[in-house]
């Protein structure tokens, strides 16, 4: 007898909704890569004849992030802690409806990154209601190694790490100390500070293709003399600088944090700046200018997960939209709660993910 065979239904990205993997990936890409707020996406869908409200899109983002992206970021977090060299940075974000806090309160989005030479590049975002040093202390529990940051004292709460401070930040202090008329006599001292920093960065560019051991040796040979001359110069002018002047603040910033600025010489894998973290957090700061705030703590946590997946995908040479679509198409239905090891196949450096989502040249 003839019979009808029903094709098995794919597991939905969001239960009881019309959200497809490509639709959710598209909405996330538009908001978190192209920085297009949901109210503008709502108008775009409307112009195509589709009634899709921003509330629905927001809900899809939060549910999809909770069910499929956050389990993956938790696994990436475990991998991150096992690394020996990390970068960290933080930036303010406004989050509405936080318990016992006013809507105008300042919260923070933290970012943690593996170093440039890592075989498994990871970029993890972590939303927290404060800038307390307890945040990186808790997130980096178990990490031992070199931590690249700016001079913010909160990172001192992270135990068993060697902090490598950012020379780009120090250079910025001297740039800010330059008067508007850079030909004036007052511009001489800040210009000397900038010149020292530029010399160090020029030397670093020549060491990019060396092995870590060769880089360490070459730094001691070529950069240490520049550093010694810099600190000698700083000590010679610090008494003559007005403490509250911009130059005084630059000199004070350097002197108080000398050890941290020198620590990168200890290991060839360490970096002279924290630019890697700053570049990772930049897409978030660009997006923030457009969407202004997160509507709830749950929304901020979902944003952190989406940014983590997107920026990690970029760091691994993947196309973010393809990566998101791949995850939403394949992860639903995988029994990773019972078998956590199944998630390893969905990490961005896995061969399957690489072959499916590689960015085209």
NORCORVEN-V411664 format. One line per field, one symbol per residue. ss: DSSP state (H for helix, E for strand, C for the rest). phi: phi as a letter, one per 40 degrees, with the letter a starting at -180 (. if undefined). A space follows every 50 residues. Layout:
ss=???
phi=???
This chain:
ss=CCCCCCCCCCCCCCCCCCCCHHHHHHHHHHHHCCCCCHHHHHHHHHHCCC CCCHHHHHHHHHHHHHHHHHHHHHHHHHHHHCCCEEEEEEEEEEECCCCC CCCCCEEEEEEEEECCCCCCCCEEEEEECCCCHHHHHHHCCCCCEEEEEC CCHHHHHCCCEEEEECHHHHHHHHHHHCCCCCCCCCHHHHHHHHHHHHHH HHHHHCCCCCCHHHHHHHHHHHCHHHHHHHHHHHHHHHHHCCCCCHHHHH HHHHHHCHHHHHHHHHCCCCCCCCHHHHHHHHHHHHHHHHHCEECCHHHH HHHHHHHHHHHHHHHCCECHHHHHHHHHHHCCCCCCCCCHHHHHHHCCCC HHHHHHHECCC
phi=.cabbccccccccbdfacccdcccccccccccbcfcdccccdccccccgb cbcccccccccccccccbccdccccccdcccccbbbbaaaacacbcgcdf bcccccbbbcbbbccccccbcbbbbbcacabcccccccccdgcbicbcac cdcdcccccfbbcbccccccdcccccccccccccdccccdcccccdcccc ccccccbdcccdcccccccccbcccccccccccdccbcccccdccccdcc ccdcccbddcccccccacccbcabddcccccddccccdcccgaccadccc ccdcccccccccddcbgccdcccccdcccbcdgcccccbdcccdcbcccc dccdccbdccc
